[in-house]
Amino acid sequence: EEILSEIIFIEEISNYIADSIASLENNAILSSTFYVKLDEAMLCAVGMNVEIMTKLIVDKIEEDDFK
């Protein structure tokens, strides 16, 4: 199984992390691990468009937060 890894430094991800930190109380610890699995059809449709890929990742992270 081939794994595609990308590090994306985009404003939406930065804002998501900043909002998470801002909501912490004193002496709290934030630990986050993000794993987002996108199917092959989705990757083919998106191609190398980093903006769309980032939106998909942020949407998936936020969706998983409410489960």
DSSP file (Angstrom, degrees, kcal/mol; ACC not computed):
  #  RESIDUE AA STRUCTURE BP1 BP2  ACC     N-H-->O    O-->H-N    N-H-->O    O-->H-N    TCO  KAPPA ALPHA  PHI   PSI    X-CA   Y-CA   Z-CA
    1    1 A E              0   0    0      0, 0.0     2,-0.3     0, 0.0     0, 0.0   0.000 360.0 360.0 360.0 123.9    0.0    0.0    0.0
    2    2 A E        -     0   0    0      2,-0.0     2,-0.5     1,-0.0     0, 0.0  -0.640 360.0-151.4 -83.8 137.1    1.5    3.3   -1.1
    3    3 A I        -     0   0    0     -2,-0.3     2,-0.6     2,-0.0    -1,-0.0  -0.939   0.6-154.5-112.7 127.5    1.2    6.2    1.4
    4    4 A L        -     0   0    0     -2,-0.5     2,-0.5     2,-0.0    -2,-0.0  -0.892  16.2-174.8-100.3 119.1    1.1    9.8    0.1
    5    5 A S        +     0   0    0     -2,-0.6     2,-0.4     2,-0.0    -2,-0.0  -0.955   7.3 170.9-118.4 133.3    2.4   12.2    2.7
    6    6 A E        -     0   0    0     -2,-0.5     2,-0.6     2,-0.0    -2,-0.0  -0.999  24.3-147.4-137.4 138.4    2.3   16.0    2.3
    7    7 A I        -     0   0    0     -2,-0.4     2,-0.5     2,-0.0    -2,-0.0  -0.944  22.5-171.4-103.2 122.4    3.1   18.7    4.8
    8    8 A I        -     0   0    0     -2,-0.6     2,-1.0     2,-0.1    -2,-0.0  -0.958  15.6-165.9-121.1 117.9    0.8   21.7    4.1
    9    9 A F        +     0   0    0     -2,-0.5     2,-0.3     4,-0.1    -2,-0.0  -0.807  33.6 152.2-101.7  91.4    1.3   25.0    5.8
   10   10 A I    >>  -     0   0    0     -2,-1.0     4,-2.1     1,-0.1     3,-0.6  -0.899  56.0-115.2-125.3 150.0   -1.9   26.8    5.0
   11   11 A E  H 3> S+     0   0    0     -2,-0.3     4,-2.9     1,-0.2     5,-0.2   0.834 111.6  57.6 -53.8 -39.9   -3.8   29.5    6.8
   12   12 A E  H 3> S+     0   0    0      1,-0.2     4,-2.1     2,-0.2    -1,-0.2   0.908 109.2  44.3 -62.3 -41.8   -6.9   27.2    7.5
   13   13 A I  H <> S+     0   0    0     -3,-0.6     4,-2.3     2,-0.2    -1,-0.2   0.919 113.8  50.6 -68.7 -42.5   -4.8   24.6    9.3
   14   14 A S  H  X S+     0   0    0     -4,-2.1     4,-2.7     1,-0.2    -2,-0.2   0.916 111.6  48.1 -59.6 -43.9   -2.9   27.3   11.3
   15   15 A N  H  X S+     0   0    0     -4,-2.9     4,-2.7     2,-0.2    -1,-0.2   0.893 109.3  53.3 -65.0 -39.3   -6.2   28.9   12.3
   16   16 A Y  H  X S+     0   0    0     -4,-2.1     4,-1.9    -5,-0.2    -2,-0.2   0.927 113.0  43.2 -60.7 -45.5   -7.6   25.6   13.4
   17   17 A I  H  X S+     0   0    0     -4,-2.3     4,-2.4     2,-0.2    -2,-0.2   0.916 113.4  51.7 -67.6 -42.8   -4.6   24.9   15.6
   18   18 A A  H  X S+     0   0    0     -4,-2.7     4,-2.6     1,-0.2    -2,-0.2   0.902 109.8  49.6 -61.2 -41.4   -4.6   28.5   17.0
   19   19 A D  H  X S+     0   0    0     -4,-2.7     4,-1.3     2,-0.2    -1,-0.2   0.886 109.8  51.8 -64.6 -38.4   -8.3   28.2   17.8
   20   20 A S  H  < S+     0   0    0     -4,-1.9     4,-0.3    -5,-0.2    -2,-0.2   0.917 112.6  45.0 -63.5 -43.2   -7.7   24.9   19.6
   21   21 A I  H >< S+     0   0    0     -4,-2.4     3,-1.6     1,-0.2    -2,-0.2   0.907 109.3  56.0 -66.7 -41.9   -4.9   26.4   21.7
   22   22 A A  H 3< S+     0   0    0     -4,-2.6    -1,-0.2     1,-0.3    -2,-0.2   0.784 103.1  56.1 -62.3 -27.2   -6.9   29.6   22.4
   23   23 A S  T 3< S+     0   0    0     -4,-1.3    -1,-0.3    -3,-0.2    -2,-0.2   0.511  86.7 104.0 -85.6  -3.2   -9.7   27.4   23.9
   24   24 A L    <   -     0   0    0     -3,-1.6     2,-0.2    -4,-0.3     3,-0.1  -0.441  67.3-130.8 -76.2 151.3   -7.4   25.7   26.4
   25   25 A E    >   -     0   0    0      1,-0.2     3,-1.7    -2,-0.1    -1,-0.1  -0.492  46.6 -64.0 -91.5 170.3   -7.4   26.7   30.1
   26   26 A N  T 3  S+     0   0    0      1,-0.3    -1,-0.2    -2,-0.2     3,-0.1  -0.215 121.9  11.7 -55.2 141.9   -4.3   27.5   32.1
   27   27 A N  T 3  S+     0   0    0      1,-0.2    -1,-0.3    -3,-0.1     2,-0.2   0.621  95.3 138.2  64.8  16.3   -1.9   24.6   32.5
   28   28 A A    <   -     0   0    0     -3,-1.7     2,-0.4     1,-0.0    -1,-0.2  -0.527  45.7-136.9 -87.0 159.7   -3.7   22.5   29.9
   29   29 A I        -     0   0    0     -2,-0.2     2,-0.5    -3,-0.1    -4,-0.1  -0.955   7.8-154.8-120.0 135.9   -1.9   20.4   27.3
   30   30 A L        +     0   0    0     -2,-0.4     2,-0.4    -6,-0.0    -9,-0.0  -0.944  17.0 171.5-110.2 125.4   -2.8   20.2   23.6
   31   31 A S        +     0   0    0     -2,-0.5     2,-0.4     2,-0.0    -2,-0.0  -0.988   7.2 178.5-133.1 124.5   -1.7   17.1   21.7
   32   32 A S        -     0   0    0     -2,-0.4     2,-0.4     2,-0.0    -2,-0.0  -0.983  15.0-179.8-132.2 137.2   -3.0   16.6   18.2
   33   33 A T        -     0   0    0     -2,-0.4     2,-0.6     2,-0.0    -2,-0.0  -0.991  14.3-160.7-130.1 125.1   -2.4   13.9   15.6
   34   34 A F        +     0   0    0     -2,-0.4     2,-0.5     2,-0.0    -2,-0.0  -0.921  14.4 171.6-111.4 124.5   -4.1   14.2   12.3
   35   35 A Y        +     0   0    0     -2,-0.6     2,-0.5    22,-0.1    -2,-0.0  -0.977   6.8 179.6-129.4 117.7   -4.6   11.3   10.0
   36   36 A V        -     0   0    0     -2,-0.5     2,-0.6     2,-0.0    21,-0.1  -0.974  11.2-160.3-124.1 122.5   -6.8   11.9    7.0
   37   37 A K        -     0   0    0     -2,-0.5     2,-0.4    20,-0.1    -2,-0.0  -0.901   9.2-175.0-105.6 119.7   -7.5    9.1    4.5
   38   38 A L        -     0   0    0     -2,-0.6    -2,-0.0     2,-0.0    19,-0.0  -0.931  25.8-119.2-112.0 136.2   -8.7   10.2    1.1
   39   39 A D     >  -     0   0    0     -2,-0.4     4,-2.2     1,-0.1     3,-0.3  -0.261  26.1-107.8 -73.5 163.4   -9.7    7.6   -1.5
   40   40 A E  H  > S+     0   0    0      1,-0.2     4,-2.4     2,-0.2     5,-0.2   0.853 117.8  55.3 -60.5 -38.4   -7.9    7.3   -4.8
   41   41 A A  H  > S+     0   0    0      1,-0.2     4,-2.2     2,-0.2    -1,-0.2   0.901 108.5  48.8 -62.3 -40.5  -10.8    8.8   -6.8
   42   42 A M  H  > S+     0   0    0     -3,-0.3     4,-2.3     2,-0.2     5,-0.2   0.919 110.9  50.0 -65.4 -43.1  -10.8   11.9   -4.6
   43   43 A L  H  X S+     0   0    0     -4,-2.2     4,-2.6     1,-0.2    -2,-0.2   0.898 111.3  49.1 -62.8 -39.8   -7.0   12.3   -5.0
   44   44 A C  H  < S+     0   0    0     -4,-2.4    -1,-0.2     2,-0.2    -2,-0.2   0.897 111.9  48.9 -65.5 -40.0   -7.4   12.0   -8.8
   45   45 A A  H  < S+     0   0    0     -4,-2.2    -2,-0.2    -5,-0.2    -1,-0.2   0.884 117.1  40.9 -66.9 -39.1  -10.2   14.5   -8.9
   46   46 A V  H >< S+     0   0    0     -4,-2.3     3,-1.5     1,-0.2    -2,-0.2   0.852  85.8 175.5 -79.2 -35.9   -8.3   17.0   -6.8
   47   47 A G  T 3<  -     0   0    0     -4,-2.6    -1,-0.2    -5,-0.2    -2,-0.1  -0.413  66.0 -27.7  64.8-137.4   -4.9   16.5   -8.5
   48   48 A M  T 3  S+     0   0    0     -2,-0.1     2,-1.2    -4,-0.1    -1,-0.2   0.123  92.9 131.6-100.2  20.4   -2.2   18.8   -7.2
   49   49 A N    <>  -     0   0    0     -3,-1.5     4,-2.3     1,-0.2     5,-0.2  -0.621  36.4-171.6 -76.5  99.2   -4.5   21.6   -6.3
   50   50 A V  H  > S+     0   0    0     -2,-1.2     4,-2.7     1,-0.2     5,-0.2   0.843  79.2  57.8 -64.1 -35.9   -3.2   22.3   -2.8
   51   51 A E  H  > S+     0   0    0      2,-0.2     4,-2.0     1,-0.2    -1,-0.2   0.933 110.9  41.5 -62.2 -46.4   -6.0   24.7   -1.9
   52   52 A I  H  > S+     0   0    0      2,-0.2     4,-2.4     1,-0.2    -2,-0.2   0.914 114.3  52.7 -67.1 -42.1   -8.7   22.1   -2.5
   53   53 A M  H  X S+     0   0    0     -4,-2.3     4,-2.2     1,-0.2    -2,-0.2   0.913 109.2  49.7 -59.3 -43.7   -6.7   19.4   -0.8
   54   54 A T  H  X S+     0   0    0     -4,-2.7     4,-2.8     1,-0.2     5,-0.2   0.915 109.3  51.1 -63.0 -43.3   -6.2   21.6    2.3
   55   55 A K  H  X S+     0   0    0     -4,-2.0     4,-2.7     1,-0.2    -1,-0.2   0.911 109.8  50.5 -61.1 -42.2   -9.9   22.3    2.5
   56   56 A L  H  X S+     0   0    0     -4,-2.4     4,-2.2     2,-0.2    -1,-0.2   0.913 112.3  47.3 -60.8 -42.7  -10.7   18.6    2.3
   57   57 A I  H  X S+     0   0    0     -4,-2.2     4,-2.5     2,-0.2    -2,-0.2   0.940 113.5  46.4 -65.7 -47.8   -8.3   17.9    5.1
   58   58 A V  H  X S+     0   0    0     -4,-2.8     4,-2.6     1,-0.2     5,-0.2   0.915 112.7  50.8 -61.9 -43.0   -9.6   20.6    7.3
   59   59 A D  H  X S+     0   0    0     -4,-2.7     4,-2.4    -5,-0.2    -1,-0.2   0.903 111.1  48.7 -60.4 -41.4  -13.2   19.6    6.7
   60   60 A K  H  X S+     0   0    0     -4,-2.2     4,-2.3     2,-0.2    -2,-0.2   0.903 111.2  49.5 -66.7 -41.7  -12.3   16.0    7.5
   61   61 A I  H  X S+     0   0    0     -4,-2.5     4,-1.5     2,-0.2    -2,-0.2   0.941 113.7  45.6 -61.7 -47.5  -10.6   17.0   10.8
   62   62 A E  H  X S+     0   0    0     -4,-2.6     4,-0.7     1,-0.2    -2,-0.2   0.883 111.2  53.2 -64.6 -38.2  -13.5   19.2   11.8
   63   63 A E  H >< S+     0   0    0     -4,-2.4     3,-0.9     1,-0.2    -1,-0.2   0.915 109.0  49.1 -61.8 -43.8  -16.0   16.4   10.9
   64   64 A D  H >< S+     0   0    0     -4,-2.3     3,-1.3     1,-0.2    -1,-0.2   0.782 101.2  65.1 -67.9 -27.1  -14.1   13.9   13.1
   65   65 A D  H 3< S+     0   0    0     -4,-1.5    -1,-0.2     1,-0.2    -2,-0.2   0.772 101.3  50.3 -65.0 -25.3  -14.1   16.3   16.0
   66   66 A F  T <<        0   0    0     -3,-0.9    -1,-0.2    -4,-0.7    -2,-0.2   0.292 360.0 360.0 -99.6  10.2  -17.9   16.1   16.2
   67   67 A K    <         0   0    0     -3,-1.3    -1,-0.2    -4,-0.1    -2,-0.1   0.447 360.0 360.0 -87.2 360.0  -18.1   12.3   16.2
